[in-house]
Every structure is written in structure tokens, then in C-alpha cells.
């Protein structure tokens, strides 16, 4: 069975080409407590936009890199399943992102980054193609997350990073929706809102924890960045729990 994902009508941060299919958009209530305030993912995206500017270039890029670290395994799994794409290019782009975090002169990597972005365009799955994988949208989000993050060093627009955060939300939302269609095929049994799903809550918690860590650290030493990257995932698993 092919799954047709179409994203044509933007409804969140600028630059989107996505139609908002989130099942919990109107009705679900936030389930996460941060600083004594209940936050859902939409609330978090608004707060993130306010918090990011105070971090500065390196810590903003580190935040986005951590999000990418949890999305890239989805692309790898999609590629294994469909025998399509090139996970090595995506991994190479992610390595460059982490390399750019501490650099004092990102301009020297610009042509390399642009070259990778051009290749990424050719290996980003088109959701209108006849892919049969449930991970098609997740792979799209992973490739787009890496490409958006590679845009940040050149214009330092936080829109790129808010996008990366929202891609993680979309990845989980669509994956859970399609899985729920199988798990809750009985029309008399209502699937819980995706905002309350453990994967969504875990990703929201992780992004908030990363923000707290980056706000509290002033010097991004090599040791800190190695530890921060290592802790970006749960034993190398993606935001969908895929290793």
C-alpha cells in the first residue's frame, strides 16, 4: 500500500511547504510541564523562537544539530527499506554541521556546504512518489532538517532552527497517525491524540532539556560538544525509536 503525503499549505514557521495534518492541532491539550507552565509543541515553537536569539551562533547551531542527530536514523532506515537514497551523504552533511558549531570562520566551509545541499536535493524523497514505506515522510523531514541547518551559518536566521524543531514534531505526528490507523482500526476505539504519545512527549522534553543545557553553558569545549552530541539520542535511536 502506498502512502501519499502531501504538504502544500504552510501553517507554521515561515518557509514551510507543508499542509498541517496533525490530528491534535485543535483539540489536544498540552501534557508537558516546563517552568510551571504546561506546553504543547506549538507553544514550545513560539517559546523557542523567543529563546534562541540569546544563545548566539554556536549554541543555536548545536541545538539544531542535536535535533538532526535524532532524525537522521529515520533516513537511514528508510533507505535500507526502500533501497533508495544515500545515507552517507546525509551523514556527511550532519558531520559538517557539528564541525561548524565551534568554527570561528564558517565562510571557509560555505562552498562545501552548498555542494552537499545540492546533492541532498537529489536524495530527498518526494512524498508523491510511490514509496511504500511508513518512513517516507520521516526521511523527507530528516533530509530537510539537515539542509535547513546548513543554511543557518550563512544568514543566522532562527527560522531555519525553528523549522528543524517543527520537522521533528511533524515526523512523529504523521508516523503515529498512520500507525494508529492500524492499531485502532476499530472505529469504536478512539486513538489518543498524538500530542500525548510517548514519542512526542520525549522529543519535546529533549528539546527543552537541550535548551536548558545550552542556556547554562558558556564555553562549548570539545569535551562538552562530544558529550552533548552523544546525549542527543537514546543509544543512537531516532525520534521514532528507530536504531
N, C-alpha and C positions, 0 to 999 in steps of 0.2 A: 504494500500500500504506500503510495507516495503522499507526502505531506507538503502542502502548499502554504508557505509562509509568505505573506506579502506585507511590506511596510512602505506605505506611501504617504501617510498623512502625519506630519510631526505634531507631537503633543507633549514633549518635554524638552530638555535643554536645546538651545539653538544648534542647528546643523543636522538635526535628525531627519532620516528618511523613513521613519517607522510609523506604522499605524499602531495605536495603543490597544493591544488585545488583552491587557491584564484583566483577569477575571475579578480582581478585588479592587479595581480602581475606585468605584463609587461607594461600595458598601462595607468593605473590610475596615476594621478598627486597628490602630497600631498596637503592637504587642511588646515592644521593646522599651525598656526604661533606661534613659540616659540623663544624668544630671537632674533627676527628679521629674523629668518630662517624658511622657510617652511619645515615641517617634515611630512613624512608619517610614517606608523607604522614600516616599515623596517628600515627607517632612525633612528627612535626612539630606536629600539632594539640595533642598533650599538652605539648610544649615551649612552643608559642605561648601556651597558657593560663598557663604559669608566667611567661613573659617580659612579657606585655602590661601587667600592673599597674604595673611600674616605669616605663613610658613616660609615663604621665599622659594626661589627656584629649585634648589636641590631637594628640599623636603617635599615639595609639591610633586616633583618627578618621582621621588621614592614612593609616595603614596600611590600614584598611578601604576608604577612598576609592580607593586605588590598586588594590585587588582589584576594586572595582566598575568602575573605568575599563577593565579588561580583559574584563569580562563584558558591558557594555552594547552593544558592537558586535554581539554574538550576537543580542540582542533586535532590533536594527535590521535585521539580515539576515533573521531570522525574519519580521518584519513585512513586509519587501519581498517575500519569497517567498510569504507566505500572504495578503497584503493584510488583515491583522488586527492590532489593537493600535494603540498610539500612541507611537512612539519619542520624540516631542517631550516628552511627559510624563516619560518615563524620563530623558531628557537633562536636563530641568529639575530633577528630583529630584537628579541627580548634581551639577549645578551648585550646588544648595543645600548639599549635603554638603561640597563643597570650601569654600564660603563659611563654613560652620560651624566649620571647623578652627581658624582663628585668632580667632574671635569670643570676646569676654570675657563676653557675655551671650546665650547661646543661647536663653534663655527667650523672647526677643522674636520668635524665628522659629518658636515651637512651633505656633501655630495654622496657619501657612503649611505647615509640615512635615506636620501631621496631615491637612490638606486634600489634600496631594499623596499621602499614603499611602492615603487613601480612594479616590482616583482610580486609584492603582496596583492596588488590588484588582480593579477592573473591567477592567483591561487586562492582567492576568496570565493567561497561557494555562492552561487546565485540561487536564492531560495525558490525561484521559479523553475529551476531545473528539476528533472525527475529523480532527485535523490530520495532514497527510501529510508534514510537514517533519521532517527529521532534527534540526532545531534547536529543536524544541518544548521539550524539557527544558532546553536551554541558555537559551532565552528565559525560562522559568519561573525558573531559577536567577538570571538577571540581575535580573529584577524583584524577586525575594525578597531578593537581596543589597542592593539599593538600599533596600528597605523596612526590612530589619534594621538597616542602617547608620543610617537616620534615627531608629531607636529609641534608639540608643546615647546621644545627648546628654542624654536626659531621665532615664535611670536609671543610666547609665555602667556597665552590666553588660557584662563582657567576653564573656559568652555570645553576644551579638549578633555580635561580631567573629570569634570562633572559628567561628560559623556561616557567616559570609561566606567565610572561608578554606575551609571544608569544601564549600561550594557550588561553588567553583572546581574542587576535586577531583572532585566528582560530575559536573559538566559535562563534563569531559574524559573521565572514565571511561566514561560512557554513550555519548558520541559515538564514542569509539574502539571500544567493544564493537560498536556497530551497524555501523560502517564495516568492522570486521574480519569481520563476517558476510558481507560482500560480497567482501572481499579474500582471505579464507581459507575460501571455500565448500567446498573440497576437505577432507573430514573427515580425510584422512590428513595434512593440514598443520595444525599447531597454531599458533594466533596467539600472539604473545608477550604476557606479562602487561601490563596497561595501566600498571602502576607503572613499567615500563621504557620506555614510549612517550616520544618526544621532547617531546610537548606537556606531558605530566605532569611530566617532569623539569624542563622550562623554567619551568613555573608554580611548582614547589617551589623552584627556585633563586631565582626572582624574589621570592617572599615572604620567603625567608631573607635575600636581599640588602636588601630594603626594611627588614626588622627591624634589620639591622646598621647601615644608614644612619641610621635614626631613633634608635637607641641612641647613636650617636656625635655627634649634633647636639643642641645645647641650645636654640638660638634659631631658631624657624620663621619666618624672614623671608619677605616676599612673593617675593623672588627665589628663595629655596630652594624654596618651595612650588610656584612656577611650573615650576622645573626638575624637581622631584620628580614633579609631575603629568605633565609632558612625557615623562619617562622611565618612566612607569607601563606604557606599551605599547611595542611594537616598531613604530614608524611607524604608530600608530593601529590596529594589528591586535589582535584579541581573543585570549583564551587558547586559542582553537581555530585561530588563524592567519587569522581572517576579518577583512577590512578594511572 
